Amino acid sequence: MARTRATDYDDKRRAILDRSAELFAEHGYDRASMSKIAEACGVSKANLYHYYRDKEELLFDVIRFHLEELLEVVEAADRPDLAAGPRLKELVAALLEAYRDADAQHNVQINGLRLLPSDRQTELKAMERELVKIFSDAVAGVAPQLKGTKLLKPVTMSLFGMINWHYLWFKNTGDVTRADYAELVAQLIVDGTRNLHADQIGLPRRASAAE
């Protein structure tokens, strides 16, 4: 007979994932053994195996849950009906807010994804591409001259660079709030792309199917 799941199964699993993310971020994936994870979570090793059969599954779910939450927040915040600048600002603000209290998960996503088997990396990278696509569309909105060029991707990834690495210096108690930084990042993209054209730096325009 199959073992009945406890009513708080999902809550306990999420607590395990959160604590595992902290250990992976602080000590590295290799040094965070299942024994250390169980101890940090306040459960027995046997109980931990009831939720996760090995450390690889833990790493995968830490990143998967994090990406799912980012996508959910960003998709809910996306307003294609807004003017291009405000739309981009809203997306940046939503992503920065989603990163609140998720520094460990974000660190694990950046540094741990490559440690997973290729099939699991493929699944997670597909989620990352969905996130990038939303922001790429918003960037193309503020800089329509970049749409269909090889510059759109590097500009979009530069935007992510400003957002994704903010956790290394940003302080919730600092002079700059998340809303302030969201406005700054969006304005840098808007102003920085205003007179930017692919032919200025030797990147040819990609021909569209209609041409």
TAURLIN-V516583 format. One record per pair of residues at least 12 apart in sequence whose ideal C-beta (glycine too) atoms are under 10 Angstrom apart, sorted by the first residue. I is the first residue (numbers start at 1). J is the second residue. If there is no record, write none. Layout:
i:I j:J
i:I j:J
This chain:
i:3 j:50
i:5 j:50
i:6 j:50
i:9 j:50
i:9 j:51
i:12 j:41
i:12 j:43
i:12 j:47
i:12 j:50
i:12 j:51
i:13 j:50
i:13 j:51
i:13 j:52
i:13 j:58
i:13 j:61
i:13 j:65
i:14 j:61
i:14 j:65
i:15 j:41
i:15 j:42
i:15 j:43
i:15 j:51
i:16 j:37
i:16 j:38
i:16 j:40
i:16 j:41
i:16 j:42
i:16 j:43
i:16 j:47
i:16 j:48
i:16 j:51
i:16 j:52
i:16 j:58
i:16 j:61
i:16 j:62
i:17 j:41
i:17 j:51
i:17 j:52
i:17 j:58
i:17 j:59
i:17 j:61
i:17 j:62
i:17 j:63
i:17 j:64
i:17 j:65
i:17 j:66
i:17 j:105
i:17 j:108
i:18 j:41
i:18 j:62
i:18 j:65
i:18 j:101
i:18 j:102
i:18 j:104
i:18 j:105
i:19 j:32
i:19 j:37
i:19 j:38
i:19 j:39
i:19 j:40
i:19 j:41
i:19 j:42
i:19 j:43
i:19 j:104
i:20 j:32
i:20 j:34
i:20 j:36
i:20 j:37
i:20 j:40
i:20 j:41
i:20 j:48
i:20 j:52
i:20 j:55
i:20 j:58
i:20 j:59
i:20 j:61
i:20 j:62
i:20 j:104
i:20 j:105
i:20 j:108
i:21 j:58
i:21 j:59
i:21 j:61
i:21 j:62
i:21 j:63
i:21 j:65
i:21 j:66
i:21 j:102
i:21 j:103
i:21 j:104
i:21 j:105
i:21 j:106
i:21 j:107
i:21 j:108
i:21 j:109
i:21 j:112
i:22 j:37
i:22 j:40
i:22 j:62
i:22 j:103
i:22 j:104
i:22 j:105
i:22 j:107
i:22 j:108
i:23 j:36
i:23 j:37
i:23 j:39
i:23 j:40
i:23 j:41
i:23 j:58
i:23 j:104
i:23 j:108
i:24 j:37
i:24 j:55
i:24 j:58
i:24 j:59
i:24 j:62
i:24 j:63
i:24 j:104
i:24 j:105
i:24 j:107
i:24 j:108
i:24 j:111
i:24 j:112
i:24 j:115
i:25 j:62
i:25 j:103
i:25 j:104
i:25 j:105
i:25 j:106
i:25 j:107
i:25 j:108
i:25 j:109
i:25 j:110
i:25 j:111
i:25 j:112
i:26 j:104
i:26 j:107
i:28 j:111
i:28 j:112
i:28 j:115
i:29 j:55
i:29 j:56
i:29 j:58
i:29 j:59
i:29 j:62
i:29 j:108
i:29 j:111
i:29 j:112
i:29 j:115
i:29 j:116
i:30 j:55
i:30 j:115
i:32 j:55
i:32 j:58
i:32 j:59
i:33 j:45
i:33 j:55
i:34 j:48
i:34 j:49
i:34 j:52
i:34 j:53
i:34 j:54
i:34 j:55
i:34 j:58
i:35 j:48
i:37 j:52
i:37 j:55
i:37 j:58
i:55 j:115
i:56 j:115
i:56 j:116
i:56 j:117
i:56 j:120
i:57 j:116
i:57 j:120
i:58 j:108
i:59 j:108
i:59 j:112
i:59 j:113
i:59 j:115
i:59 j:116
i:59 j:120
i:60 j:112
i:60 j:113
i:60 j:115
i:60 j:116
i:60 j:117
i:60 j:120
i:60 j:121
i:60 j:123
i:60 j:124
i:62 j:104
i:62 j:105
i:62 j:108
i:62 j:109
i:62 j:112
i:63 j:105
i:63 j:106
i:63 j:108
i:63 j:109
i:63 j:110
i:63 j:112
i:63 j:113
i:63 j:116
i:63 j:120
i:63 j:121
i:63 j:123
i:63 j:124
i:63 j:127
i:63 j:128
i:64 j:109
i:64 j:120
i:64 j:123
i:64 j:124
i:64 j:127
i:65 j:105
i:66 j:98
i:66 j:99
i:66 j:102
i:66 j:104
i:66 j:105
i:66 j:106
i:66 j:108
i:66 j:109
i:66 j:124
i:66 j:127
i:67 j:105
i:67 j:109
i:67 j:113
i:67 j:123
i:67 j:124
i:67 j:125
i:67 j:126
i:67 j:127
i:67 j:128
i:67 j:130
i:67 j:131
i:68 j:127
i:69 j:98
i:69 j:102
i:69 j:105
i:70 j:94
i:70 j:95
i:70 j:98
i:70 j:99
i:70 j:102
i:70 j:105
i:70 j:106
i:70 j:109
i:70 j:127
i:70 j:128
i:70 j:130
i:70 j:131
i:71 j:98
i:71 j:127
i:71 j:128
i:71 j:130
i:71 j:131
i:71 j:134
i:72 j:98
i:73 j:91
i:73 j:94
i:73 j:95
i:73 j:97
i:73 j:98
i:73 j:99
i:74 j:90
i:74 j:91
i:74 j:92
i:74 j:94
i:74 j:95
i:74 j:98
i:74 j:130
i:74 j:131
i:74 j:134
i:74 j:135
i:74 j:138
i:75 j:91
i:75 j:94
i:75 j:130
i:75 j:131
i:75 j:134
i:76 j:94
i:77 j:90
i:77 j:91
i:77 j:92
i:77 j:93
i:77 j:94
i:77 j:95
i:77 j:97
i:77 j:98
i:77 j:134
i:78 j:90
i:78 j:91
i:78 j:94
i:78 j:134
i:78 j:135
i:78 j:137
i:78 j:138
i:79 j:91
i:79 j:138
i:80 j:134
i:80 j:137
i:80 j:138
i:80 j:141
i:82 j:138
i:82 j:141
i:83 j:141
i:83 j:142
i:84 j:138
i:84 j:139
i:84 j:140
i:84 j:141
i:84 j:142
i:84 j:143
i:84 j:144
i:84 j:190
i:85 j:138
i:85 j:141
i:85 j:142
i:85 j:186
i:85 j:187
i:85 j:189
i:85 j:190
i:85 j:191
i:86 j:142
i:86 j:186
i:87 j:137
i:87 j:138
i:87 j:141
i:87 j:142
i:87 j:186
i:88 j:135
i:88 j:137
i:88 j:138
i:88 j:139
i:88 j:141
i:88 j:142
i:88 j:143
i:88 j:159
i:88 j:182
i:88 j:185
i:88 j:186
i:88 j:187
i:88 j:189
i:88 j:190
i:89 j:138
i:89 j:142
i:89 j:179
i:89 j:182
i:89 j:183
i:89 j:184
i:89 j:185
i:89 j:186
i:89 j:187
i:89 j:189
i:89 j:190
i:90 j:138
i:90 j:182
i:90 j:186
i:91 j:131
i:91 j:134
i:91 j:135
i:91 j:137
i:91 j:138
i:91 j:139
i:91 j:159
i:91 j:163
i:91 j:182
i:91 j:186
i:92 j:135
i:92 j:138
i:92 j:159
i:92 j:160
i:92 j:162
i:92 j:163
i:92 j:178
i:92 j:179
i:92 j:181
i:92 j:182
i:92 j:183
i:92 j:184
i:92 j:185
i:92 j:186
i:92 j:187
i:92 j:189
i:93 j:178
i:93 j:179
i:93 j:180
i:93 j:181
i:93 j:182
i:93 j:183
i:93 j:185
i:93 j:186
i:94 j:182
i:95 j:131
i:95 j:134
i:95 j:135
i:95 j:159
i:95 j:160
i:95 j:163
i:95 j:164
i:95 j:166
i:95 j:178
i:95 j:182
i:95 j:185
i:96 j:163
i:96 j:166
i:96 j:167
i:96 j:170
i:96 j:177
i:96 j:178
i:96 j:179
i:96 j:181
i:96 j:182
i:96 j:185
i:97 j:178
i:97 j:179
i:97 j:182
i:99 j:163
i:99 j:164
i:99 j:166
i:99 j:167
i:99 j:170
i:99 j:178
i:100 j:167
i:100 j:170
i:100 j:172
i:100 j:178
i:101 j:172
i:102 j:167
i:103 j:166
i:103 j:167
i:103 j:168
i:103 j:170
i:104 j:167
i:106 j:163
i:106 j:164
i:106 j:165
i:106 j:166
i:106 j:167
i:107 j:167
i:107 j:168
i:109 j:124
i:109 j:128
i:109 j:164
i:110 j:164
i:110 j:165
i:110 j:167
i:112 j:124
i:113 j:125
i:113 j:128
i:128 j:160
i:131 j:160
i:132 j:153
i:132 j:156
i:132 j:157
i:132 j:159
i:132 j:160
i:133 j:156
i:134 j:156
i:135 j:155
i:135 j:156
i:135 j:157
i:135 j:159
i:135 j:160
i:135 j:163
i:135 j:189
i:136 j:152
i:136 j:153
i:136 j:155
i:136 j:156
i:136 j:157
i:136 j:159
i:136 j:160
i:137 j:152
i:137 j:156
i:138 j:156
i:138 j:159
i:138 j:186
i:138 j:189
i:139 j:151
i:139 j:152
i:139 j:153
i:139 j:155
i:139 j:156
i:139 j:157
i:139 j:158
i:139 j:159
i:139 j:189
i:139 j:190
i:139 j:193
i:140 j:152
i:140 j:155
i:140 j:156
i:140 j:193
i:141 j:190
i:142 j:155
i:142 j:186
i:142 j:189
i:142 j:190
i:142 j:191
i:142 j:192
i:142 j:193
i:142 j:194
i:143 j:155
i:143 j:189
i:143 j:190
i:143 j:192
i:143 j:193
i:143 j:194
i:143 j:195
i:143 j:196
i:143 j:197
i:144 j:193
i:145 j:193
i:145 j:194
i:145 j:195
i:145 j:196
i:145 j:197
i:145 j:198
i:145 j:205
i:146 j:193
i:146 j:196
i:146 j:197
i:146 j:198
i:146 j:203
i:146 j:205
i:147 j:205
i:147 j:206
i:147 j:208
i:148 j:198
i:148 j:205
i:148 j:206
i:148 j:207
i:148 j:208
i:148 j:211
i:149 j:196
i:149 j:197
i:149 j:198
i:149 j:199
i:149 j:203
i:149 j:204
i:149 j:205
i:149 j:206
i:150 j:198
i:150 j:201
i:150 j:202
i:150 j:203
i:150 j:204
i:150 j:205
i:150 j:206
i:151 j:193
i:151 j:196
i:151 j:197
i:151 j:198
i:151 j:199
i:151 j:200
i:151 j:201
i:151 j:203
i:151 j:205
i:151 j:206
i:152 j:193
i:152 j:198
i:152 j:206
i:154 j:201
i:154 j:203
i:155 j:189
i:155 j:192
i:155 j:193
i:155 j:196
i:156 j:189
i:158 j:188
i:158 j:189
i:158 j:192
i:158 j:193
i:159 j:185
i:159 j:186
i:159 j:188
i:159 j:189
i:159 j:192
i:159 j:193
i:160 j:185
i:161 j:185
i:162 j:181
i:162 j:184
i:162 j:185
i:162 j:186
i:162 j:188
i:162 j:189
i:163 j:181
i:163 j:182
i:163 j:185
i:166 j:178
i:166 j:181
i:166 j:185
